[in-house]
Amino acid sequence: MAVAPEPGSSGGGQPCGPLTYKKEALYKTGFTQFPEDYLSRRAELVEHFFELPDKRKICYWTDGDKASGVPILCFHGGCEGKSKWMQKKTIPGVFLIAIDRPNYGRSSPVPLTYAFPDVVKDIGLLADHLGLDQFVCMGHSVGTCWCQQIAAALPNRVRGIILFAAMTDPCDPTADLDVKLAVGYYPMKDCGPCGKWDCCCHPFTGLCGCIPRKILMSMTGLSMKSMACKMEMQFKKGGKTGYEKFIQDPFWQASMVDSWCAHEDGKAILGDTKRTLCNKWTYNTSDIKCPVFIYQGDGDMDVQVPATTNQLQKLLPHAKIEIIHDYGHICTNGPNDETVRRVLKAVAEMPRLDASRDTQTSKDTPEPGAAITTVTNNNA
């Protein structure tokens, strides 16, 4: 388990680290220690704490030059933490702000009632604290839900979103059963007399909801069961190329294990489930007008049934979607040249972040009908 440094003040910061690890954290990775280059890079990143009006704190680190870089707020997925976004070198022309989402890492806990309006308010206050009138949102998995909701709620502040292993709202009125199946919100045949998920196994309203709730509460980032699931997913869901690149890169493995260390309480993924899978999202995805860039592995658990990608294209017809051949859910982004290239490509096609937050000209609205592209050469 990661050894957390003492918190700094909201106005200052300190290097991240040091790190220790449990043997079980290395399950099925072949990873045995944190390499020196990873520890050195980690120590370069300064960790800050922003205190909200209710005394909760958001922990984040920054990477890059704030004065000249495009600000990108980064939101990690479920069972992870902000180390998911660490790169081997600073991305040129980019100012990354990677946060531990509430209930993860060193950010404060929140109750299950914490909803997307609370998310939008907190992130707006963090952006104000950082002096950012406008910014880009980037997310992975559950973090892509945050990006979409923030972009829909704050159209004059969010200038673009970058989504890796994107999810969509299974409770949206336009979402059919295939969409629900793709994102994991599905009926269980043996869950009760009626066989309906909502009536029986729904973790919050179902008669036997304690069953999935118990499963979610046991899913911490360092649990053997969770780790086995994450690793095997790469083989079983067709993402062998992505997994092989991950397993050959000790720095990438270190950032992933470090990220999993941020998930110590099952309430975190339980809250994610409530916000993103078991309740309709607050803000309509179809209201998003800023540029959208989506990178999906064709072996993603949410793309095996391509309903998620099709639904995203339906709700966001102007989105540019790249399908990455033979990559799974977890490895669509990491500390590598492919991720950097995709981030820079997206940023280059976004409008400049120099307009007032109260103005957005028509030229900033992208044209609909962007095609889905498939990348078979992952070094392109």
WOVENPE-V881760 format. One record per backbone hydrogen bond with DSSP energy under -1.0 kcal/mol. CO is the residue of the C=O (numbers start at 1). NH is the residue of the N-H. If there is no record, write none. Layout:
co	nh
CO	NH
CO	NH
This chain:
co	nh
14	47
22	25
23	26
24	27
26	29
35	39
36	40
37	41
38	42
39	43
42	45
45	16
46	62
47	14
48	60
50	58
52	55
56	52
57	108
58	50
59	100
60	48
61	98
63	96
65	69
70	95
71	136
72	97
73	138
74	99
75	140
81	84
82	85
83	86
91	94
93	70
95	72
96	63
97	74
98	61
101	104
104	107
108	103
111	114
115	119
116	120
117	121
118	122
119	123
120	124
121	125
122	126
123	127
124	128
125	129
126	130
127	132
128	131
135	159
136	73
137	162
138	75
139	164
140	143
141	144
142	145
142	146
143	147
144	148
145	149
146	150
147	151
148	152
149	153
150	154
154	157
154	158
157	135
160	137
161	293
162	139
163	295
164	141
169	172
172	175
176	180
177	181
178	182
179	183
180	185
188	191
196	200
197	202
199	207
200	208
202	206
206	209
208	211
209	213
210	214
211	215
212	216
213	217
214	218
216	219
218	220
220	223
223	227
224	228
225	229
226	230
227	231
228	232
229	233
231	234
232	236
233	237
234	239
235	238
239	243
240	244
241	245
242	246
243	247
244	248
246	249
249	253
250	254
251	255
252	256
253	257
254	258
255	259
256	260
257	261
259	262
260	263
262	105
263	221
265	268
266	270
267	271
268	272
269	273
270	274
271	275
272	276
273	277
273	278
284	287
285	288
291	161
292	320
293	163
294	322
295	165
296	324
297	300
300	303
300	304
306	310
307	311
308	312
309	313
310	314
311	315
312	316
316	319
317	369
317	370
320	294
321	373
322	296
323	375
324	298
324	327
326	242
327	299
334	336
336	340
337	341
338	342
339	343
340	344
341	345
342	346
343	347
344	348
347	350
352	354
356	359
361	364
362	365
373	323
375	325
377	380
